[in-house]
Each structure stands twice: as C-alpha cells, then as structure tokens.
Amino acid sequence: MWTRYDLKYRLTLRISVVSALCFAAICAYVLFDIDRSVHVRNERIAEITARTLQLQQSKMHWVASPPAGFPDLDAVAAAAMRPGLCIAYRGVDGVIVQRICGGAEAQTDDPPRAFAMLYRRLFDPGREAARPVRFRDETTGDAVVWIDAGVMTADAWRELSRLLPVLGTALVLLCALAYAALARALRPTRLIRAGLERIAANDLSARLPPFDLAELSAIRAAFNQLAEGLETALAQRGELTRRLIALEDDERRHLARELHDEFGQSLAAIRALAASIRHSAAQDCPALVGECDGIARTASDMMEQLRGALMRLRPPDVDELGLAGSLEGLVAGWNRRQHGRTVFEISLSGDVDRLPGIIATNIYRIAQEALTNAVKHADATRVRLQLTLQEGPVSATLLTVEDDGLLGEAPDKPGMGLLGMGERVASMGGQMSFAATSGGARLHVEIPVPALSPAPTQPETACAA
C-alpha cells in the first residue's frame, strides 16, 4: 500500500508521528509535574500542620490557663485551604480526631471517563501525606493532608485541556511546514523523473540541470555521464549498423550479379542445348524427345526460381521506380507466385515517393522481409501491407504488415528476420513492435523523416484563345 504514496507524504507522516509522540511525552510530563507539585505541597502543609499541633500541645502543658480544644486546625486551614484539600489529625489508634476539607469547585465539564480511569491508575491522586506529631519524644498522632481524587483529576484534565489545543495546532502547523519544506527540497526529483522518462523514450539528449543538494548533484553527474555514454554508444552502434546494412546490400547485389551472369547463363545454355538435342532427336531418335522436353522444363523452373531469388537479392531500383511502384511490384510478385494460396493486399497513403532514398530502400527491405516471414512462418491466407506518410512539423512513416496466420509455438528468441528488421529500424532512429496472437500477427514500424523533398509541381499549360 505504501507504493501509492510519494516521498513527501511518507516523510511528513513520519515527522507527524514523531512529533505526536513528543507531544504525548510533553503531556505526560505535565501530568507528572502536576501530581508531583501537588504531592510536594501536601507534604509541606502536613509538615506545617504537625509543627502547629506540636506548638499547641506545648502551650497546653506550659501555659497556666491553656486554650481549650486540641487539636485546633483552623489556623492552618485558613492559610492553606484550597478546593478539595483535606487536613486532619489522626490519633495513634488510627482514628481521625479532627478533619477540615475544602469544598470542590463547581465543575462545568467532567473529565472523560477514560482519562479519569487512566489518571487514577497511573498517579493515585487521593494518596495522603502524613507527618508525625511528637511531644516529649513521643508520637501522639499524625498530621494528614490529601486532596480529593475527583478534584485532582478534574484539575489535571483542566490543565491538559488547555495544553492540547496548543499542541494540536503546533502539530498541524509543523506537518504543513514540513510538507512544504520537503516539497521544495524534493522538487528536483521531478526533473530527475522527467529525465529518466526521456531516456526510456530513447531521447538520449536528456540532461539534468545543476542542483543545490550534494546528493542530487551526485545523481546529476552520474545521470549525465550515463546519458552521454549511452548516446555515444548508440550513435556508434547505429553507424556500425548502417555500415553493416550497406555491406549486406552490396553483398546481395554482388551475389545477384554472380548468379545472373554465371548461373543464369548456364541455365540458358542448358535450355539451348536441350532444344538443339530435341531438334536432332526428332529426326534420328524420337524416343529422346520427351527427355529433352523434361530437361528444358527443369531448366525453365530453375530459371523461374532464380528470377525470384534475384528479385529478393536485388530489388528494382527504388530511386528509378519509386517506393510505391516497387512495393506494388513486390506484392504483385507474391500474388503471382502464390497462385491464390495467399492473397496479398497493399494500401498506400500519402506521397511516399518523396521519402529520402535511404529510408525508402530500408522500408522496401523491411516490407520484403515481413511478407516473406508471413508466408514462411505464419501460414497466412491473407496478408495486408499498409504504408502511410504523415506530414507535419515532425513527419513520420508508418509501415504495418498484418496477416491472419495461425499462432505457432513462440520461439525463445526472435528470428534473424525480426532482428534484421529491428536493426534497420534502429539505424534510422525508428521504433518497431511485433505482436502475434491466435488471430494473426502484426508488425508495426514507425520511422521519423528528417526532411521531405518538395512535392513535384504540375507544369502550367496555356490555352489558346
């Protein structure tokens, strides 16, 4: 559940908990101090009462006509009496001889029952303070002082109720100030999060500004160093990928040229020899005519397969035919070779022929590989290729290849086809996603277009009057 709350909330909550504990300790100290002060005061009153009673006994013994009545607590009570205070003289037999108690004040609000029970359990507010009354080295009784437990509990609650609003207000203000201070101190974390999100979105130009805190400055230095290292590494990787792709295309053109010049001419020679042998066999040995026709058919089939391989190795020049024409020819070729087993469709949106040459060539290669994978691996009956050019402040090319093939067993690692397409897309700074479900597979490629060539203008024609 804590993952839903940010750092400011957590720290503020911890500060509030610690502050509440401190305020609870303050309240406990206040209650303890009240109880201690009252008990010390009762002991002092008991000491004064005991001395007063001793003086009264001395007067009764030495004065010729002593005043009547012992003990006399009125003098002490007049000076020390307060609400709920009781002053008494207890004889040696434990019987209270005289007691004077002050009445309780009229209480407007009784303390809560829970507070009263807790306070009485912790402090025993009705305990007494006693001092012995001695005459001629003999104890004649005890001077006893105590305060009514209900009155003392009410006084403690009254003092605490005055303190609680102050502490509550201080707690709220402390939490608010702590939250504001933490929000200001942790404001740079938003910049760090934004920088990480840009890095995750492959924007390696993200850098963090300087910070005041030493810890955040260390994070900034590590972040910027990491971003610079990633940017350099990916730039080097992209350049290496572009060189490898260019080398691969050169190798394909070289192989296609070798196959066309060597293997193609050999097949053409075989067909010519088969035709010559057939012509001779028709006159001298008619039984060989069928075998000559078989050799010619085999050579024709091999030439057809060679022609398809040459088209895959060396596609038509996109710069001359245009990307739209090249893709339409690619789809038409697949429809012709599949003989209706798989239907290929194409949809073009926008003037895709305005794309730069390197992007157009790579898109053609990606589409070629995607269609090949749909036929070889998906066992699809319908394949749709869609290419869209989105023009705007930031132009982009969207290529989507969808099929209705069956979902086979998912491989542990992507095949060479997907890896090759991903490398081409990454070399152009684009993004590629591939998803295969029971309803088919979908390949989506998005490539940014840095600059578009101007659209061709129609020549003006003049009409004769």
Order of alpha helices (4+ residues) and beta strands (2+ residues): alpha-alpha-beta-beta-alpha-beta-beta-alpha-alpha-alpha-alpha-alpha-alpha-alpha-beta-alpha-beta-beta-alpha-beta-beta
